[in-house]
Amino acid sequence: MSVSPPSPMPTEASPDTGLSLTAPSLRRRMACWLYEGMLMFGVVFIAGYLFSTLTQTRNALDNRHAQQAFLFVVFGIYFTWFWAKGQTLAMKTWYIRVLDRQGRPLSQSRALLRYVLSWLWLLPPLALSGLMTVSGGELTVLLIGWIVIWALLSRFHPQRQFLHDALAGTRLVHQPPPPPKPRAKR
């Protein structure tokens, strides 16, 4: 007697893009998240240089809060613009796309809401460290612990989405790689 494997669950498809609305694995999403962080070093470098040049700041600690606010705005522009187009460079590399709940591309306002809510990845441990005196090592443990908890919470969401995506009405989906181009015959 042979037992056939269970048939795969039917997946939703986006009416606009035809993409499967299945979330990428948590491992892929976190790899994309880390890659995005590395790419943000370039954005920070260019934005920091621009800020320092425009404000004639000579010491990194001068105008620190203004520079942090400037970077917050620059990050907001970066992510809102790319998410409204469907994906950042890191998301493109990992074949991940961001859509709204119905599978449509994000509006600028929904992308901005997702950006603001995505700060939940970092703000709770940073706020806690502001209330208590913690060393750099303790802050690192708080941040890593919170990020792990935040990421694992996606396991409890019915569509395996992060909490900030559920709150913003967005979802990360797998975008299949484009088919390979045929090689020209010689």
BALOBA-1460 file (C-alpha; in Angstrom, 3 decimals):
// residues 186
<rec num="1" residu="m" x="0.000" y="0.000" z="0.000"/>
<rec num="2" residu="s" x="1.519" y="3.318" z="-1.014"/>
<rec num="3" residu="v" x="0.632" y="6.625" z="0.480"/>
<rec num="4" residu="s" x="0.671" y="9.593" z="-1.838"/>
<rec num="5" residu="p" x="2.088" y="12.835" z="-0.502"/>
<rec num="6" residu="p" x="-0.471" y="15.436" z="0.450"/>
<rec num="7" residu="s" x="-1.285" y="17.865" z="-2.311"/>
<rec num="8" residu="p" x="0.144" y="21.331" z="-1.805"/>
<rec num="9" residu="m" x="-2.195" y="23.920" z="-0.396"/>
<rec num="10" residu="p" x="-3.600" y="26.240" z="-3.035"/>
<rec num="11" residu="t" x="-2.002" y="29.651" z="-2.828"/>
<rec num="12" residu="e" x="-3.569" y="32.995" z="-3.428"/>
<rec num="13" residu="a" x="-2.442" y="34.953" z="-6.445"/>
<rec num="14" residu="s" x="-2.366" y="38.698" z="-6.881"/>
<rec num="15" residu="p" x="-5.057" y="39.884" z="-9.296"/>
<rec num="16" residu="d" x="-2.810" y="42.701" z="-10.585"/>
<rec num="17" residu="t" x="0.595" y="41.035" z="-10.809"/>
<rec num="18" residu="g" x="-0.285" y="37.337" z="-10.926"/>
<rec num="19" residu="l" x="2.364" y="36.681" z="-8.250"/>
<rec num="20" residu="s" x="1.788" y="34.048" z="-5.623"/>
<rec num="21" residu="l" x="0.982" y="35.783" z="-2.342"/>
<rec num="22" residu="t" x="2.997" y="33.238" z="-0.361"/>
<rec num="23" residu="a" x="5.533" y="34.774" z="2.001"/>
<rec num="24" residu="p" x="9.203" y="33.979" z="1.433"/>
<rec num="25" residu="s" x="10.870" y="31.904" z="4.124"/>
<rec num="26" residu="l" x="11.930" y="33.678" z="7.297"/>
<rec num="27" residu="r" x="15.550" y="32.810" z="6.508"/>
<rec num="28" residu="r" x="15.338" y="34.555" z="3.112"/>
<rec num="29" residu="r" x="13.583" y="37.594" z="4.571"/>
<rec num="30" residu="m" x="16.212" y="37.956" z="7.295"/>
<rec num="31" residu="a" x="19.054" y="37.502" z="4.775"/>
<rec num="32" residu="c" x="17.451" y="40.266" z="2.710"/>
<rec num="33" residu="w" x="17.156" y="42.390" z="5.862"/>
<rec num="34" residu="l" x="20.871" y="41.979" z="6.609"/>
<rec num="35" residu="y" x="21.821" y="42.721" z="3.004"/>
<rec num="36" residu="e" x="19.634" y="45.829" z="3.112"/>
<rec num="37" residu="g" x="21.528" y="46.928" z="6.212"/>
<rec num="38" residu="m" x="24.828" y="46.608" z="4.372"/>
<rec num="39" residu="l" x="23.501" y="48.630" z="1.431"/>
<rec num="40" residu="m" x="22.308" y="51.313" z="3.847"/>
<rec num="41" residu="f" x="25.944" y="52.021" z="4.766"/>
<rec num="42" residu="g" x="26.291" y="53.636" z="1.339"/>
<rec num="43" residu="v" x="23.131" y="55.682" z="1.832"/>
<rec num="44" residu="v" x="24.350" y="56.799" z="5.276"/>
<rec num="45" residu="f" x="27.767" y="57.718" z="3.883"/>
<rec num="46" residu="i" x="26.367" y="59.846" z="1.060"/>
<rec num="47" residu="a" x="23.651" y="61.437" z="3.216"/>
<rec num="48" residu="g" x="26.112" y="62.103" z="6.056"/>
<rec num="49" residu="y" x="28.584" y="63.695" z="3.655"/>
<rec num="50" residu="l" x="25.812" y="65.853" z="2.169"/>
<rec num="51" residu="f" x="24.609" y="66.894" z="5.644"/>
<rec num="52" residu="s" x="28.136" y="67.710" z="6.846"/>
<rec num="53" residu="t" x="28.836" y="69.726" z="3.722"/>
<rec num="54" residu="l" x="25.579" y="71.690" z="3.844"/>
<rec num="55" residu="t" x="25.828" y="72.440" z="7.571"/>
<rec num="56" residu="q" x="29.623" y="72.882" z="7.606"/>
<rec num="57" residu="t" x="29.837" y="70.364" z="10.453"/>
<rec num="58" residu="r" x="33.454" y="69.566" z="11.275"/>
<rec num="59" residu="n" x="32.971" y="67.205" z="14.217"/>
<rec num="60" residu="a" x="30.721" y="64.139" z="14.012"/>
<rec num="61" residu="l" x="29.196" y="64.919" z="17.406"/>
<rec num="62" residu="d" x="28.175" y="68.446" z="16.413"/>
<rec num="63" residu="n" x="24.572" y="68.644" z="15.161"/>
<rec num="64" residu="r" x="24.163" y="64.970" z="16.041"/>
<rec num="65" residu="h" x="20.399" y="65.139" z="16.591"/>
<rec num="66" residu="a" x="19.844" y="67.172" z="13.432"/>
<rec num="67" residu="q" x="21.911" y="64.651" z="11.479"/>
<rec num="68" residu="q" x="19.893" y="61.761" z="12.931"/>
<rec num="69" residu="a" x="16.654" y="63.500" z="11.939"/>
<rec num="70" residu="f" x="18.088" y="64.119" z="8.451"/>
<rec num="71" residu="l" x="19.014" y="60.426" z="8.114"/>
<rec num="72" residu="f" x="15.526" y="59.409" z="9.294"/>
<rec num="73" residu="v" x="14.039" y="61.518" z="6.481"/>
<rec num="74" residu="v" x="16.551" y="60.226" z="3.908"/>
<rec num="75" residu="f" x="15.809" y="56.612" z="4.909"/>
<rec num="76" residu="g" x="12.087" y="57.386" z="4.675"/>
<rec num="77" residu="i" x="12.474" y="58.755" z="1.151"/>
<rec num="78" residu="y" x="14.649" y="55.801" z="0.113"/>
<rec num="79" residu="f" x="12.337" y="53.087" z="1.423"/>
<rec num="80" residu="t" x="9.056" y="54.796" z="0.513"/>
<rec num="81" residu="w" x="10.198" y="55.365" z="-3.057"/>
<rec num="82" residu="f" x="11.522" y="51.826" z="-3.592"/>
<rec num="83" residu="w" x="8.650" y="50.085" z="-1.798"/>
<rec num="84" residu="a" x="6.103" y="52.021" z="-3.877"/>
<rec num="85" residu="k" x="7.936" y="50.586" z="-6.917"/>
<rec num="86" residu="g" x="7.718" y="47.097" z="-5.384"/>
<rec num="87" residu="q" x="11.196" y="46.340" z="-4.093"/>
<rec num="88" residu="t" x="14.545" y="47.679" z="-2.963"/>
<rec num="89" residu="l" x="17.811" y="46.452" z="-4.449"/>
<rec num="90" residu="a" x="18.195" y="43.912" z="-1.633"/>
<rec num="91" residu="m" x="14.635" y="42.664" z="-2.191"/>
<rec num="92" residu="k" x="15.333" y="42.339" z="-5.907"/>
<rec num="93" residu="t" x="18.449" y="40.277" z="-5.139"/>
<rec num="94" residu="w" x="16.500" y="37.919" z="-2.853"/>
<rec num="95" residu="y" x="13.401" y="37.765" z="-5.135"/>
<rec num="96" residu="i" x="11.098" y="39.402" z="-2.602"/>
<rec num="97" residu="r" x="8.396" y="41.938" z="-3.423"/>
<rec num="98" residu="v" x="6.220" y="44.089" z="-1.159"/>
<rec num="99" residu="l" x="2.530" y="44.409" z="-2.004"/>
<rec num="100" residu="d" x="-0.613" y="45.478" z="-0.184"/>
<rec num="101" residu="r" x="-2.959" y="42.886" z="1.380"/>
<rec num="102" residu="q" x="-4.835" y="42.389" z="-1.893"/>
<rec num="103" residu="g" x="-1.639" y="41.850" z="-3.868"/>
<rec num="104" residu="r" x="-1.491" y="45.274" z="-5.498"/>
<rec num="105" residu="p" x="1.539" y="47.608" z="-5.592"/>
<rec num="106" residu="l" x="1.866" y="49.941" z="-2.606"/>
<rec num="107" residu="s" x="0.768" y="53.545" z="-2.719"/>
<rec num="108" residu="q" x="3.243" y="56.157" z="-1.484"/>
<rec num="109" residu="s" x="1.192" y="56.659" z="1.687"/>
<rec num="110" residu="r" x="1.076" y="52.920" z="2.476"/>
<rec num="111" residu="a" x="4.825" y="52.644" z="1.814"/>
<rec num="112" residu="l" x="5.394" y="55.570" z="4.199"/>
<rec num="113" residu="l" x="3.208" y="53.900" z="6.845"/>
<rec num="114" residu="r" x="5.231" y="50.693" z="6.435"/>
<rec num="115" residu="y" x="8.435" y="52.709" z="6.876"/>
<rec num="116" residu="v" x="7.248" y="54.318" z="10.106"/>
<rec num="117" residu="l" x="5.999" y="50.983" z="11.491"/>
<rec num="118" residu="s" x="9.217" y="49.210" z="10.476"/>
<rec num="119" residu="w" x="10.999" y="51.203" z="13.172"/>
<rec num="120" residu="l" x="9.369" y="48.772" z="15.629"/>
<rec num="121" residu="w" x="12.355" y="46.550" z="14.742"/>
<rec num="122" residu="l" x="14.632" y="48.924" z="16.678"/>
<rec num="123" residu="l" x="12.745" y="51.446" z="18.819"/>
<rec num="124" residu="p" x="11.668" y="49.291" z="21.815"/>
<rec num="125" residu="p" x="15.209" y="48.235" z="22.798"/>
<rec num="126" residu="l" x="16.555" y="51.721" z="22.046"/>
<rec num="127" residu="a" x="13.832" y="53.293" z="24.213"/>
<rec num="128" residu="l" x="14.554" y="50.809" z="26.991"/>
<rec num="129" residu="s" x="18.254" y="51.629" z="26.835"/>
<rec num="130" residu="g" x="17.362" y="55.329" z="27.086"/>
<rec num="131" residu="l" x="15.382" y="54.705" z="30.270"/>
<rec num="132" residu="m" x="18.092" y="52.593" z="31.865"/>
<rec num="133" residu="t" x="21.821" y="52.991" z="31.802"/>
<rec num="134" residu="v" x="23.127" y="50.161" z="29.649"/>
<rec num="135" residu="s" x="26.538" y="49.528" z="28.180"/>
<rec num="136" residu="g" x="27.163" y="49.044" z="24.474"/>
<rec num="137" residu="g" x="27.329" y="45.271" z="24.930"/>
<rec num="138" residu="e" x="24.048" y="45.188" z="26.817"/>
<rec num="139" residu="l" x="22.403" y="47.322" z="24.128"/>
<rec num="140" residu="t" x="23.681" y="44.907" z="21.481"/>
<rec num="141" residu="v" x="22.144" y="41.962" z="23.368"/>
<rec num="142" residu="l" x="18.859" y="43.876" z="23.743"/>
<rec num="143" residu="l" x="18.781" y="44.734" z="20.027"/>
<rec num="144" residu="i" x="19.632" y="41.227" z="18.819"/>
<rec num="145" residu="g" x="17.194" y="39.642" z="21.260"/>
<rec num="146" residu="w" x="14.373" y="41.958" z="20.198"/>
<rec num="147" residu="i" x="15.085" y="41.409" z="16.493"/>
<rec num="148" residu="v" x="14.989" y="37.619" z="16.981"/>
<rec num="149" residu="i" x="11.700" y="37.854" z="18.909"/>
<rec num="150" residu="w" x="10.231" y="40.256" z="16.331"/>
<rec num="151" residu="a" x="11.213" y="37.969" z="13.451"/>
<rec num="152" residu="l" x="9.916" y="34.822" z="15.154"/>
<rec num="153" residu="l" x="6.547" y="36.478" z="15.805"/>
<rec num="154" residu="s" x="5.924" y="36.188" z="12.063"/>
<rec num="155" residu="r" x="5.507" y="32.428" z="12.589"/>
<rec num="156" residu="f" x="2.222" y="33.153" z="14.373"/>
<rec num="157" residu="h" x="0.729" y="35.299" z="11.603"/>
<rec num="158" residu="p" x="-1.566" y="33.343" z="9.240"/>
<rec num="159" residu="q" x="0.344" y="34.532" z="6.147"/>
<rec num="160" residu="r" x="3.756" y="34.455" z="7.934"/>
<rec num="161" residu="q" x="4.078" y="38.252" z="7.735"/>
<rec num="162" residu="f" x="5.989" y="40.495" z="10.135"/>
<rec num="163" residu="l" x="3.863" y="42.453" z="12.589"/>
<rec num="164" residu="h" x="4.697" y="45.821" z="11.012"/>
<rec num="165" residu="d" x="3.510" y="44.458" z="7.644"/>
<rec num="166" residu="a" x="0.252" y="43.235" z="9.175"/>
<rec num="167" residu="l" x="-0.297" y="46.629" z="10.824"/>
<rec num="168" residu="a" x="0.565" y="48.550" z="7.643"/>
<rec num="169" residu="g" x="-1.638" y="46.363" z="5.426"/>
<rec num="170" residu="t" x="1.332" y="45.126" z="3.408"/>
<rec num="171" residu="r" x="2.867" y="41.756" z="2.707"/>
<rec num="172" residu="l" x="6.160" y="40.354" z="1.489"/>
<rec num="173" residu="v" x="5.825" y="37.792" z="-1.279"/>
<rec num="174" residu="h" x="8.145" y="35.612" z="-3.297"/>
<rec num="175" residu="q" x="8.805" y="36.925" z="-6.794"/>
<rec num="176" residu="p" x="10.142" y="34.173" z="-9.044"/>
<rec num="177" residu="p" x="13.385" y="34.949" z="-10.835"/>
<rec num="178" residu="p" x="13.063" y="35.904" z="-14.492"/>
<rec num="179" residu="p" x="13.535" y="33.041" z="-16.942"/>
<rec num="180" residu="p" x="17.051" y="32.748" z="-18.326"/>
<rec num="181" residu="k" x="17.640" y="34.448" z="-21.643"/>
<rec num="182" residu="p" x="18.236" y="32.050" z="-24.539"/>
<rec num="183" residu="r" x="21.800" y="31.929" z="-25.711"/>
<rec num="184" residu="a" x="22.480" y="33.119" z="-29.198"/>
<rec num="185" residu="k" x="23.622" y="30.422" z="-31.633"/>
<rec num="186" residu="r" x="26.888" y="30.953" z="-33.418"/>
